[in-house]
Amino acid sequence: MSRAASGRANGRAAAGRISPAAAPTTPPALAARVLAWAALALAIVGIGMASYLAIENLQGKASGICVGSHGCASVQQSEYGKILGIPVSVPGLALYLALALAAGAWLLNWRGLRDQVAVLGFYGALFGTLFSGFLTYLEGWVIDAWCTWCIASAVLMTVLLVLWLGVFLIALRARRRSDGGPKGVR
């Protein structure tokens, strides 16, 4: 059988990609599973933190668990504490929910889309980390107040980014091994 015919027989598209239906069914590496479980656990922690902050903000209260005199209240009540009238913690809650769902979908290999879910998880965590970094900059250099919860959320999102990067890279390596390695390498 020719190389081209062999590729099509294995479910490869003309561009050399494997269709989700023909994706390898071998379980992912243990390290990737551990990282995905850790990402799920931390996303659930993030859901709890963002929920608490959203409820406090929607009720017009500042968090009672902040360090410093008025850090959380100053940050939450500043012009940067809301996006289009919605507390920043609400989109944060949505992102943590999405990352938890992505981790669950990756662990269950939802519809055979494990690799695609890893990419989405990575980019979601990257966006969250960059946005958290921007908000942290605003806290320290524009608002001149530090919110402990906001900083904790930024650290949590950064750890999620590292975890999703690990899941993605391990999955990519496994895919290349099952695919026969990079093109031209046997």
C-alpha positions as CSV (number, residue, x, y, z in Angstrom):
1,M,0.0,0.0,0.0
2,S,1.4,3.4,-0.9
3,R,2.1,6.0,1.8
4,A,-0.8,8.2,0.7
5,A,-3.2,5.3,0.7
6,S,-1.9,4.2,4.1
7,G,-2.5,7.7,5.5
8,R,-6.1,7.8,4.2
9,A,-6.7,4.3,5.6
10,N,-5.7,5.5,9.0
11,G,-8.3,8.2,8.9
12,R,-5.9,11.0,8.0
13,A,-7.1,14.0,6.0
14,A,-5.1,15.2,3.0
15,A,-3.4,17.8,5.2
16,G,-2.0,15.0,7.4
17,R,-4.3,15.6,10.4
18,I,-6.2,12.9,12.2
19,S,-10.0,13.2,12.2
20,P,-11.5,13.1,15.8
21,A,-13.2,9.8,14.9
22,A,-9.8,8.3,14.0
23,A,-7.9,9.8,17.0
24,P,-5.9,7.4,19.0
25,T,-8.0,5.8,21.8
26,T,-5.1,5.0,24.1
27,P,-5.5,6.6,27.5
28,P,-3.5,9.8,28.0
29,A,-0.2,9.8,30.0
30,L,-0.6,9.6,33.8
31,A,1.1,13.0,34.1
32,A,-1.5,14.7,31.8
33,R,-4.3,13.1,33.8
34,V,-2.9,14.4,37.1
35,L,-2.5,17.9,35.6
36,A,-6.0,17.8,34.3
37,W,-7.4,16.7,37.7
38,A,-5.4,19.5,39.3
39,A,-6.8,22.0,36.8
40,L,-10.3,20.8,37.6
41,A,-9.7,21.1,41.3
42,L,-8.2,24.6,41.0
43,A,-11.0,25.7,38.7
44,I,-13.5,24.6,41.3
45,V,-11.6,26.7,43.9
46,G,-11.8,29.6,41.4
47,I,-15.5,29.1,41.0
48,G,-15.9,29.4,44.8
49,M,-13.7,32.5,45.0
50,A,-15.4,34.3,42.0
51,S,-18.9,33.3,43.3
52,Y,-18.1,34.8,46.7
53,L,-16.8,38.0,45.2
54,A,-19.7,38.3,42.7
55,I,-22.3,37.8,45.5
56,E,-20.5,40.3,47.8
57,N,-20.3,42.9,44.9
58,L,-23.9,42.4,43.8
59,Q,-25.1,42.9,47.4
60,G,-23.0,46.1,47.5
61,K,-20.6,44.8,50.1
62,A,-16.9,44.6,50.1
63,S,-15.2,41.4,51.1
64,G,-14.7,41.1,54.8
65,I,-11.7,38.9,54.4
66,C,-9.3,41.4,52.9
67,V,-5.9,42.5,54.2
68,G,-5.4,46.2,54.6
69,S,-7.9,49.0,55.4
70,H,-10.0,49.4,52.3
71,G,-8.2,47.4,49.6
72,C,-11.1,45.2,48.3
73,A,-13.7,47.9,48.7
74,S,-11.6,50.5,46.8
75,V,-10.9,48.0,44.0
76,Q,-14.5,46.7,43.7
77,Q,-16.0,50.2,43.8
78,S,-13.5,51.7,41.4
79,E,-14.4,52.4,37.8
80,Y,-12.4,49.3,36.9
81,G,-14.4,47.0,39.2
82,K,-17.1,46.6,36.5
83,I,-17.2,45.9,32.8
84,L,-20.4,47.2,31.1
85,G,-22.0,47.5,34.6
86,I,-21.2,43.9,35.5
87,P,-18.7,43.2,38.4
88,V,-15.4,41.8,37.0
89,S,-15.9,38.7,39.2
90,V,-18.9,37.6,37.1
91,P,-16.9,37.1,33.9
92,G,-14.2,35.6,36.1
93,L,-16.8,33.1,37.4
94,A,-17.8,32.3,33.8
95,L,-14.1,31.6,32.9
96,Y,-13.5,29.4,35.9
97,L,-16.7,27.5,35.0
98,A,-15.5,27.1,31.4
99,L,-12.1,25.9,32.6
100,A,-13.7,23.3,35.0
101,L,-15.9,22.1,32.1
102,A,-12.9,21.9,29.8
103,A,-10.9,19.8,32.4
104,G,-13.9,17.5,32.8
105,A,-14.3,17.2,29.0
106,W,-10.6,16.5,28.6
107,L,-10.7,13.8,31.3
108,L,-13.7,12.1,29.7
109,N,-12.4,12.6,26.2
110,W,-15.7,14.2,25.3
111,R,-16.6,13.3,21.7
112,G,-13.0,12.3,21.0
113,L,-11.9,16.0,21.1
114,R,-9.3,15.7,23.9
115,D,-6.6,17.6,21.9
116,Q,-9.0,20.4,20.9
117,V,-10.2,20.7,24.5
118,A,-6.6,21.0,25.7
119,V,-6.0,23.9,23.3
120,L,-9.2,25.6,24.5
121,G,-8.2,25.1,28.1
122,F,-4.8,26.6,27.5
123,Y,-6.1,29.6,25.6
124,G,-8.8,30.2,28.2
125,A,-6.2,30.2,31.0
126,L,-3.9,32.3,29.0
127,F,-6.6,34.9,28.5
128,G,-7.5,34.8,32.2
129,T,-3.9,35.2,33.2
130,L,-3.3,38.2,30.9
131,F,-6.5,39.8,32.0
132,S,-5.7,39.2,35.7
133,G,-2.3,40.7,35.1
134,F,-3.9,43.8,33.6
135,L,-6.3,44.1,36.6
136,T,-3.4,43.6,39.0
137,Y,-1.5,46.4,37.3
138,L,-4.6,48.6,37.7
139,E,-4.9,47.8,41.4
140,G,-1.3,48.7,42.2
141,W,-0.6,51.6,39.9
142,V,-3.9,53.2,39.0
143,I,-6.3,52.5,41.9
144,D,-3.5,52.4,44.4
145,A,-5.2,49.6,46.5
146,W,-4.6,45.9,46.7
147,C,-7.4,43.3,46.8
148,T,-6.2,40.1,48.4
149,W,-9.0,38.1,46.6
150,C,-8.1,39.6,43.3
151,I,-4.4,38.7,43.7
152,A,-5.3,35.2,44.8
153,S,-7.4,34.8,41.7
154,A,-4.6,36.1,39.5
155,V,-2.2,33.5,41.1
156,L,-4.8,30.8,40.7
157,M,-5.3,31.6,37.0
158,T,-1.5,31.6,36.4
159,V,-1.2,28.2,38.0
160,L,-4.1,27.0,35.8
161,L,-2.2,28.3,32.8
162,V,0.8,26.3,33.7
163,L,-1.3,23.2,34.3
164,W,-3.1,23.5,30.9
165,L,0.2,24.1,29.2
166,G,1.5,20.9,30.7
167,V,-1.7,19.0,29.6
168,F,-1.4,20.4,26.1
169,L,2.3,19.6,25.7
170,I,2.0,16.1,27.0
171,A,-1.0,15.4,24.8
172,L,0.9,16.9,21.8
173,R,3.9,14.6,22.5
174,A,1.6,11.6,22.8
175,R,-0.1,12.5,19.5
176,R,3.2,12.8,17.7
177,R,4.4,9.4,19.0
178,S,1.2,7.7,18.0
179,D,1.3,9.5,14.7
180,G,4.8,8.3,13.9
181,G,6.6,11.4,14.9
182,P,7.1,14.6,13.0
183,K,6.8,14.4,9.2
184,G,9.8,12.8,7.6
185,V,11.0,11.2,10.8
186,R,10.6,7.4,11.3
